[in-house]
């Protein structure tokens, strides 16, 4: 996953737009989630994640104090809390193990809705091979609020709303 500096800035601008959705972020400490697909090689996403985090920190003072949830999406979904600085240095990914497998977005969305609903921004760095098996379950998990907080980043950047419209 190659991400240029311009691409990282565009993602940072989209994140800023997510924060300004009415009713989403009202100030104070920001809570956000970054999801890493375990089908990705470590070298494929570490530079992209670091570039996006760097662009967000440079572009907005909100990102100075963030509660960051790091989710690894594989056969099992594992979650941990990590400082944003560790994402920029790659230290948060030391124990990462590549585990390619077939995954479905509706499982991830249901997990995020259940355990990370407080997050104001959710960035998903994913392999382009993942699918939607049950469109009804995906739509139910994305509605009513998850779709407005979500950005899927793979070969292209897709918002949760765009993804929801594609599932229809």
C-alpha positions in Angstrom: 0.0 0.0 0.0 1.9 3.0 -1.3 0.7 6.3 0.2 2.2 9.6 -1.0 2.4 12.7 1.2 -0.4 14.2 -0.8 -2.5 11.0 -0.2 -1.8 11.2 3.5 -2.9 14.9 3.5 -6.1 14.1 1.7 -6.9 11.4 4.3 -6.1 13.9 7.1 -8.6 16.4 5.5 -11.2 13.7 5.3 -10.6 12.8 9.0 -11.1 16.5 9.8 -14.4 16.5 7.8 -15.5 13.5 9.9 -14.8 15.3 13.1 -16.9 18.2 11.9 -20.0 16.1 11.2 -22.8 17.6 13.4 -23.0 15.7 16.7 -19.7 13.8 16.3 -17.0 15.7 18.1 -17.7 18.4 20.7 -14.2 19.0 22.1 -12.1 17.5 24.8 -10.0 14.4 24.4 -10.4 12.6 21.1 -10.9 8.9 21.0 -10.2 7.2 17.7 -9.6 3.7 16.3 -7.1 2.4 13.7 -7.8 -1.1 12.3 -5.0 -3.1 10.6 -5.9 -6.0 8.4 -3.6 -8.9 9.3 -3.5 -9.9 5.6 -1.2 -6.9 5.0 2.5 -7.3 5.2 4.1 -5.1 7.8 6.1 -3.1 5.3 2.8 -2.4 3.4 1.1 -0.5 6.1 3.6 0.9 8.6 4.8 3.8 6.4 1.2 4.5 5.3 -0.1 4.6 8.9 2.9 6.8 10.0 2.3 9.2 7.1 -1.4 9.6 7.9 -0.7 10.1 11.7 2.0 12.6 10.9 -0.4 14.5 8.5 -3.2 14.5 11.1 -0.9 15.8 13.9 0.5 18.5 11.6 -2.9 19.6 10.4 -4.9 19.8 13.6 -4.1 20.4 17.3 -6.9 18.0 18.3 -4.6 15.1 17.6 -2.1 16.1 20.3 -4.0 14.2 23.0 -5.8 11.2 21.6 -6.9 7.9 23.1 -6.0 5.5 20.3 -7.4 2.0 20.0 -5.4 -0.2 17.7 -7.3 -3.2 16.3 -5.8 -6.1 14.5 -8.3 -7.8 12.2 -7.6 -11.4 11.4 -9.3 -14.7 12.2 -9.7 -13.2 15.7 -10.1 -9.5 16.3 -7.7 -8.1 18.9 -7.6 -4.7 20.4 -5.1 -2.7 22.4 -4.5 0.9 23.4 -1.4 2.6 21.9 0.1 6.1 21.8 0.0 7.8 18.4 3.8 8.4 18.7 4.4 4.7 18.6 2.5 4.5 15.3 4.9 7.0 13.8 7.9 5.1 14.9 6.5 1.6 14.2 6.8 0.5 17.9 3.1 -0.4 18.1 3.6 -3.1 15.5 6.5 -5.0 17.0 4.3 -8.0 17.9 2.4 -8.0 14.6 2.1 -11.3 12.8 1.0 -11.5 9.2 -2.0 -14.0 9.0 -3.7 -13.9 5.6 -7.2 -15.3 5.7 -10.6 -14.6 4.2 -12.5 -12.0 6.2 -15.8 -10.3 5.9 -16.5 -6.6 6.5 -19.8 -7.2 8.4 -17.8 -9.0 11.1 -15.5 -6.1 11.6 -18.3 -3.6 11.5 -20.3 -5.5 14.1 -17.2 -5.6 16.3 -16.5 -1.9 15.9 -20.1 -1.0 16.6 -20.1 -3.1 19.8 -16.6 -2.2 21.3 -15.5 1.0 19.6 -18.7 3.0 19.3 -17.2 5.9 21.4 -14.5 6.5 18.8 -15.1 9.6 16.8 -12.9 8.5 13.8 -12.2 4.9 12.6 -9.5 4.3 10.0 -9.4 0.8 8.5 -6.2 -0.1 6.6 -7.3 -3.1 4.7 -6.4 -5.5 2.0 -8.5 -5.2 -1.1 -9.4 -8.9 -1.0 -12.0 -8.6 1.8 -15.7 -9.0 1.0 -19.2 -8.5 2.2 -21.0 -11.8 2.6 -24.2 -10.6 4.3 -25.1 -7.1 3.0 -28.0 -6.8 5.5 -25.7 -7.4 8.4 -23.2 -4.9 7.0 -25.9 -2.3 6.6 -27.2 -2.9 10.1 -23.7 -2.6 11.6 -23.0 0.6 9.7 -26.2 2.3 10.7 -27.0 4.7 12.3 -23.7 6.2 13.3 -20.7 4.0 12.3 -20.9 4.9 8.6 -20.2 8.6 9.3 -17.1 7.8 11.4 -15.4 5.3 9.1 -12.7 5.5 6.4 -11.6 2.4 4.6 -8.1 2.7 3.2 -6.8 0.2 0.7 -6.1 0.8 -3.0 -8.6 3.7 -2.7 -10.1 5.6 0.2 -13.8 5.0 0.8 -16.0 6.5 3.5 -18.4 4.4 5.4 -21.3 6.1 3.7 -19.9 5.3 0.3 -19.4 1.7 1.4 -23.0 1.5 2.7 -24.3 2.8 -0.6 -22.3 0.2 -2.5 -23.8 -2.5 -0.3 -27.3 -1.6 -1.4 
